[in-house]
């Protein structure tokens, strides 16, 4: 596992929407390691996939 930290913040936006903000901290990783692993581009794909799963989960009414 890579030495990084991330979190999601959920903020209500009206009665039927939520703003999801992901924060990812690469500070514990050397810039060389970040560049070599391609994490920023890989993380974008992962964030998009996570948001699709979250949306599906909420729309299906699961808790």
MARBA-3410 file (N, C-alpha, C, O; in Angstrom, 1 decimal):
63
0.8,-1.2,0.0,0.0,0.0,0.0,0.9,1.2,0.0,1.9,1.3,0.7 ~ 0.5,2.2,-0.7,1.3,3.5,-0.8,1.0,4.4,0.3,-0.1,4.4,0.8 ~ 2.0,5.2,0.8,1.8,6.1,1.9,1.0,7.3,1.5,1.6,8.4,1.2 ~ -0.3,7.3,1.5,-1.1,8.4,1.1,-2.4,8.4,1.9,-2.7,7.4,2.6 ~ -3.1,9.5,2.0,-4.3,9.6,2.8,-5.4,10.3,1.9,-5.1,11.2,1.2
-6.6,9.8,2.0,-7.7,10.4,1.3,-8.9,10.4,2.2,-9.0,9.6,3.1 ~ -9.8,11.3,1.8,-11.1,11.3,2.6,-12.2,11.9,1.6,-11.9,12.5,0.6 ~ -13.4,11.7,2.0,-14.6,12.2,1.3,-15.3,13.1,2.3,-15.5,12.8,3.4 ~ -15.7,14.2,1.8,-16.6,15.2,2.5,-17.9,15.2,1.8,-18.0,15.4,0.6 ~ -19.0,15.0,2.5,-20.4,15.1,2.0,-21.1,16.3,2.5,-21.2,16.5,3.7
-21.6,17.1,1.6,-22.3,18.4,2.0,-23.6,18.4,1.3,-23.7,18.3,0.1 ~ -24.7,18.6,2.1,-26.0,18.7,1.5,-26.1,19.9,0.6,-25.5,21.0,0.8 ~ -26.8,19.7,-0.6,-27.0,20.8,-1.5,-28.5,20.8,-1.8,-29.0,20.1,-2.8 ~ -29.3,21.4,-1.0,-30.7,21.4,-1.2,-31.3,20.2,-0.6,-30.7,19.5,0.2 ~ -32.5,19.9,-1.0,-33.3,18.7,-0.5,-32.9,17.4,-1.1,-33.2,16.3,-0.5
-32.3,17.4,-2.3,-32.2,16.1,-3.0,-30.8,15.9,-3.6,-30.6,15.1,-4.6 ~ -29.8,16.7,-3.2,-28.5,16.6,-3.7,-27.4,16.7,-2.7,-27.6,17.2,-1.6 ~ -26.3,16.1,-2.9,-25.1,16.1,-2.0,-23.9,16.4,-2.8,-23.6,15.8,-3.9 ~ -23.1,17.3,-2.4,-21.8,17.6,-3.0,-20.8,16.6,-2.3,-20.6,16.6,-1.1 ~ -20.0,15.9,-3.2,-19.0,15.0,-2.7,-17.7,15.5,-3.1,-17.4,15.8,-4.3
-16.8,15.7,-2.1,-15.5,16.3,-2.3,-14.5,15.2,-1.8,-14.5,14.8,-0.7 ~ -13.5,14.9,-2.7,-12.5,13.9,-2.3,-11.2,14.7,-2.1,-10.8,15.6,-3.0 ~ -10.5,14.5,-1.0,-9.2,15.1,-0.8,-8.2,14.0,-0.7,-8.4,13.0,0.0 ~ -7.1,14.1,-1.5,-6.1,13.1,-1.5,-4.8,13.8,-1.2,-4.4,14.7,-1.9 ~ -4.0,13.2,-0.3,-2.8,13.9,0.2,-1.6,13.0,-0.2,-1.4,11.9,0.3
-0.8,13.5,-1.1,0.4,12.8,-1.5,1.6,13.2,-0.7,2.8,12.8,-1.1 ~ 1.5,14.0,0.3,2.6,14.6,1.0,3.6,13.6,1.5,4.8,13.9,1.6 ~ 3.2,12.4,1.9,4.1,11.4,2.5,4.9,10.7,1.4,5.7,9.9,1.7 ~ 4.6,11.0,0.1,5.3,10.3,-1.0,6.2,11.3,-1.7,6.0,12.5,-1.7 ~ 7.4,10.7,-2.1,8.3,11.6,-2.8,7.7,11.9,-4.2,7.0,11.1,-4.8
8.0,13.1,-4.7,7.5,13.5,-6.0,7.9,12.5,-7.1,7.1,12.3,-8.1 ~ 9.1,11.9,-7.0,9.5,10.9,-8.0,8.6,9.7,-8.0,8.2,9.2,-9.0 ~ 8.2,9.2,-6.8,7.3,8.1,-6.7,5.9,8.4,-7.3,5.3,7.6,-8.0 ~ 5.4,9.6,-7.0,4.1,10.0,-7.5,4.2,10.0,-9.0,3.3,9.5,-9.7 ~ 5.3,10.6,-9.6,5.4,10.7,-11.0,5.5,9.3,-11.7,5.0,9.0,-12.7
6.3,8.4,-11.0,6.6,7.1,-11.5,5.4,6.2,-11.5,5.2,5.4,-12.4 ~ 4.5,6.3,-10.5,3.3,5.5,-10.4,2.2,6.0,-11.3,1.2,5.2,-11.5 ~ 2.2,7.2,-11.7,1.1,7.8,-12.5,-0.1,8.0,-11.7,-1.2,8.0,-12.2 ~ 0.0,8.2,-10.4,-1.1,8.3,-9.5,-2.1,9.4,-9.9,-3.3,9.1,-9.8 ~ -1.7,10.6,-10.2,-2.8,11.6,-10.4,-3.8,11.1,-11.5,-5.0,11.3,-11.4
-3.3,10.6,-12.6,-4.1,10.1,-13.7,-4.9,8.9,-13.2,-6.1,8.8,-13.5 ~ -4.3,8.0,-12.6,-5.0,6.8,-12.1,-6.0,7.2,-11.1,-7.1,6.6,-11.1 ~ -5.7,8.1,-10.2,-6.7,8.5,-9.2,-8.0,9.2,-9.8,-9.1,9.0,-9.3 ~ -7.8,9.9,-10.9,-9.0,10.5,-11.6,-9.9,9.4,-12.0,-11.1,9.5,-11.8 ~ -9.4,8.3,-12.6,-10.2,7.2,-13.0,-10.9,6.5,-11.8,-12.1,6.2,-11.8
-10.2,6.4,-10.7,-10.7,5.8,-9.5,-11.8,6.6,-8.9,-12.8,6.1,-8.4 ~ -11.6,8.0,-8.8,-12.6,8.9,-8.3,-13.9,8.8,-9.1,-15.0,8.7,-8.6 ~ -13.7,8.8,-10.4,-14.9,8.7,-11.3,-15.7,7.4,-11.1,-16.9,7.4,-11.0 ~ -14.9,6.3,-10.9,-15.6,5.0,-10.7,-16.3,5.0,-9.3,-17.4,4.5,-9.1 ~ -15.6,5.6,-8.3,-16.2,5.6,-7.0,-17.5,6.5,-7.0,-18.5,6.1,-6.4
-17.5,7.6,-7.7,-18.7,8.4,-7.8,-19.8,7.7,-8.5,-21.0,7.8,-8.1 ~ -19.5,6.9,-9.5,-20.6,6.1,-10.2,-21.1,5.1,-9.2,-22.4,4.9,-9.2 ~ -20.3,4.4,-8.4,-20.8,3.4,-7.5,-21.6,4.1,-6.4,-22.6,3.5,-6.0 ~ -21.2,5.2,-5.9,-21.9,5.9,-4.9,-23.3,6.4,-5.4,-24.3,6.2,-4.7 ~ -23.3,6.9,-6.6,-24.6,7.3,-7.2,-25.5,6.1,-7.3,-26.7,6.2,-7.0
-25.0,5.0,-7.8,-25.8,3.8,-8.0,-26.3,3.3,-6.6,-27.5,3.0,-6.5 ~ -25.5,3.4,-5.6,-25.9,2.9,-4.3,-27.0,3.8,-3.7,-28.0,3.3,-3.2 ~ -26.9,5.1,-3.9,-27.9,6.0,-3.4,-29.2,5.9,-4.2,-30.3,5.9,-3.6 ~ -29.1,5.8,-5.5,-30.3,5.7,-6.3,-31.1,4.4,-6.1,-32.3,4.4,-6.3 ~ -30.4,3.4,-5.8,-31.0,2.1,-5.6,-31.7,2.0,-4.2,-32.4,1.1,-3.9
-31.5,3.1,-3.4,-32.1,3.1,-2.1,-31.5,2.3,-1.0,-32.1,2.0,0.0 ~ -30.3,1.8,-1.3,-29.6,1.0,-0.3,-29.0,1.9,0.8,-28.7,3.0,0.5 ~ -28.9,1.4,2.0,-28.3,2.1,3.1,-27.1,1.4,3.7,-26.5,1.9,4.6
END
